[in-house]
Amino acid sequence: MQKTDAAAIQDLAGDQKIAMSTLHIPHPFSQKHAEETINSAHEGLSEGTSYHYGVIARNEFIGIASLRLTAGEPGTSDVMYWIGVPYWGQGYATEAAQALVKYGFEELHLQRITGKHALFNSASGRVLQKAGMRYDGIKQKVVYKDGAWLDSSNWSVTAADHFCKQPQLQVLGDGLV
């Protein structure tokens, strides 16, 4: 992400539907929030603690996808993403989450990647499932947002699961091998 992306970030993340569907994005989302998002992304990258990417479709900035290393849990990262409302339902979040999981295991050599979403955002659960994650359950009252404690639905995938290949059965003669 570049500083020139701030206006697009503010415009897309400023939609109240984004704040309502995420655990951490506030509403209103100001230009200052957008600039802080970009600065935080650059700091995390230089420190090696997070990897934030602009999601681009047809040469337009449409959202953000991130991996953030989990403090106190070596080899573990959280996957996070949001896609602007005009681009919902087109597979962009799924594609971004799948790319992050692949990058996390194949390039960063992580051992576990987790994801979470607000209980009322079942579409995000489908995204995490399509990214290869398994449902781990509900954590109660883990995020404080807009004056209320929210529960989260939690998902994860391990490197072993990511790299596991199902054996291929071959028919040889009269039986299976």
Backbone torsions as a table, in degrees:
resi	resn	phi	psi	omega
1	MET	NA	143.2	-180.0
2	GLN	-116.6	161.9	177.6
3	LYS	-58.7	-27.8	179.3
4	THR	-69.6	-11.4	178.1
5	ASP	-84.6	-6.8	-173.8
6	ALA	-57.0	-43.6	-178.2
7	ALA	-63.3	-42.9	179.2
8	ALA	-66.7	-40.7	178.2
9	ILE	-61.3	-47.3	-179.1
10	GLN	-63.3	-42.7	-179.2
11	ASP	-62.7	-48.4	-177.4
12	LEU	-73.4	-48.1	-178.5
13	ALA	-71.9	-17.7	178.7
14	GLY	-74.3	-11.6	176.9
15	ASP	-67.9	127.3	-177.4
16	GLN	-56.9	-28.6	179.2
17	LYS	-64.0	-30.5	176.9
18	ILE	-67.1	-48.4	179.2
19	ALA	-60.7	-39.2	-178.4
20	MET	-70.5	-24.5	-175.8
21	SER	-99.3	-4.0	-178.6
22	THR	-116.9	163.2	-179.7
23	LEU	-87.4	-21.7	-170.9
24	HIS	-126.1	-11.3	-177.4
25	ILE	-83.8	125.4	-178.0
26	PRO	-82.9	164.1	170.2
27	HIS	-133.6	128.5	2.9
28	PRO	-73.6	155.9	177.8
29	PHE	-110.3	108.5	-171.7
30	SER	-89.1	173.1	174.0
31	GLN	-60.3	-37.3	177.9
32	LYS	-62.5	-41.4	176.3
33	HIS	-59.5	-43.0	-179.2
34	ALA	-62.7	-44.2	178.9
35	GLU	-64.8	-39.9	177.2
36	GLU	-64.8	-35.9	177.2
37	THR	-60.9	-46.1	179.8
38	ILE	-65.7	-45.8	179.5
39	ASN	-61.2	-42.4	178.4
40	SER	-63.0	-38.3	178.8
41	ALA	-63.2	-43.9	-180.0
42	HIS	-67.6	-39.4	177.7
43	GLU	-64.0	-46.1	179.9
44	GLY	-61.0	-39.9	178.6
45	LEU	-66.1	-44.3	-178.9
46	SER	-67.9	-30.0	178.3
47	GLU	-86.6	-11.5	-178.0
48	GLY	72.5	25.2	-178.4
49	THR	-106.3	-14.8	178.7
50	SER	-158.0	156.0	-177.3
51	TYR	-134.0	107.6	-177.1
52	HIS	-112.3	134.4	-178.3
53	TYR	-129.9	138.8	169.9
54	GLY	-74.5	137.6	176.1
55	VAL	-93.9	123.0	-175.1
56	ILE	-118.1	132.9	174.8
57	ALA	-135.8	129.0	-179.9
58	ARG	51.4	43.7	178.8
59	ASN	63.7	21.2	176.7
60	GLU	-119.1	141.1	173.9
61	PHE	-73.9	123.1	-176.1
62	ILE	-123.7	-5.6	-179.8
63	GLY	169.6	-170.9	-179.2
64	ILE	-132.6	140.2	174.6
65	ALA	-129.7	136.6	-172.6
66	SER	-142.5	150.9	165.9
67	LEU	-117.2	127.4	178.2
68	ARG	-123.7	118.9	179.3
69	LEU	-60.4	140.8	-175.9
70	THR	-88.6	118.4	-179.9
71	ALA	-60.3	134.1	177.8
72	GLY	80.2	0.0	179.0
73	GLU	-131.3	82.3	-177.9
74	PRO	-55.2	139.6	177.6
75	GLY	78.8	9.6	-177.9
76	THR	-120.9	142.1	179.7
77	SER	-141.2	151.8	172.6
78	ASP	-99.0	137.0	173.3
79	VAL	-98.0	134.4	179.7
80	MET	-138.7	150.8	-179.3
81	TYR	-163.3	156.1	165.9
82	TRP	-149.6	145.9	180.0
83	ILE	-125.1	136.3	179.4
84	GLY	-57.0	144.2	-175.1
85	VAL	-52.0	-42.0	-179.3
86	PRO	-61.4	-13.9	-175.8
87	TYR	-109.2	5.9	179.4
88	TRP	-64.5	150.7	173.8
89	GLY	75.0	13.6	-178.4
90	GLN	-113.3	7.8	176.4
91	GLY	87.3	1.7	-177.2
92	TYR	-67.0	-40.3	178.9
93	ALA	-64.6	-42.3	178.4
94	THR	-61.5	-47.6	179.8
95	GLU	-60.7	-42.0	179.7
96	ALA	-66.0	-44.7	-179.7
97	ALA	-64.0	-42.3	177.8
98	GLN	-61.9	-41.6	179.2
99	ALA	-65.1	-39.4	178.7
100	LEU	-65.8	-42.2	178.9
101	VAL	-62.2	-46.2	178.5
102	LYS	-60.3	-47.7	179.3
103	TYR	-60.4	-44.7	-179.1
104	GLY	-59.4	-42.4	-178.7
105	PHE	-83.2	-42.8	-172.1
106	GLU	-85.3	-27.7	-179.0
107	GLU	-107.8	-40.6	-178.8
108	LEU	-91.4	-10.9	178.9
109	HIS	57.9	41.1	175.6
110	LEU	-69.6	160.3	177.1
111	GLN	-104.2	-23.4	-177.4
112	ARG	-152.7	137.1	175.0
113	ILE	-125.3	132.3	-178.6
114	THR	-116.9	161.0	174.6
115	GLY	-147.9	153.3	176.7
116	LYS	-146.6	159.0	177.8
117	HIS	-151.9	159.8	175.3
118	ALA	-63.4	144.6	-177.0
119	LEU	-56.1	-33.6	-176.9
120	PHE	-78.9	-4.4	-178.3
121	ASN	-104.3	71.8	-177.2
122	SER	-65.9	-25.2	177.9
123	ALA	-61.4	-36.9	178.5
124	SER	-68.0	-33.7	175.0
125	GLY	-61.9	-40.0	177.6
126	ARG	-65.7	-36.7	177.4
127	VAL	-62.2	-47.8	-178.5
128	LEU	-64.6	-38.3	177.1
129	GLN	-63.0	-43.8	179.3
130	LYS	-67.5	-20.9	176.7
131	ALA	-83.6	4.2	175.9
132	GLY	95.7	8.6	-177.6
133	MET	-86.8	155.0	175.4
134	ARG	-107.6	146.7	179.2
135	TYR	-72.2	126.5	-179.4
136	ASP	-103.5	-14.3	179.0
137	GLY	121.0	-173.1	-175.9
138	ILE	-105.0	137.2	169.7
139	LYS	-109.5	128.2	-175.6
140	GLN	-89.5	139.4	172.4
141	LYS	50.2	56.1	-176.5
142	VAL	-105.6	-17.5	-179.2
143	VAL	-127.8	128.3	176.5
144	TYR	-98.7	117.6	-178.1
145	LYS	-145.7	133.7	176.3
146	ASP	53.3	40.2	175.0
147	GLY	80.7	11.9	-179.1
148	ALA	-141.8	150.1	174.5
149	TRP	-87.5	130.0	-178.1
150	LEU	-110.5	147.9	173.0
151	ASP	-87.8	156.4	176.4
152	SER	-127.2	149.0	172.7
153	SER	-96.5	128.7	-170.3
154	ASN	-116.5	141.8	-175.2
155	TRP	-135.8	158.3	174.6
156	SER	-160.3	162.5	173.7
157	VAL	-145.1	141.6	177.6
158	THR	-101.1	162.2	176.6
159	ALA	-59.7	-40.8	180.0
160	ALA	-59.6	-42.7	178.2
161	ASP	-67.0	-40.1	-178.5
162	HIS	-62.8	-42.7	-175.4
163	PHE	-89.4	-9.5	-177.7
164	CYS	-65.7	131.2	176.4
165	LYS	-112.3	133.9	176.0
166	GLN	-70.0	135.3	179.3
167	PRO	-64.3	141.0	178.2
168	GLN	-93.2	124.8	176.7
169	LEU	-86.1	135.9	178.8
170	GLN	-119.4	138.9	176.8
171	VAL	-87.1	120.6	177.1
172	LEU	-125.1	115.4	179.7
173	GLY	63.5	-121.2	-175.0
174	ASP	-96.1	-3.9	-174.6
175	GLY	-139.4	-178.8	179.1
176	LEU	-98.6	143.0	174.9
177	VAL	-122.5	NA	NA
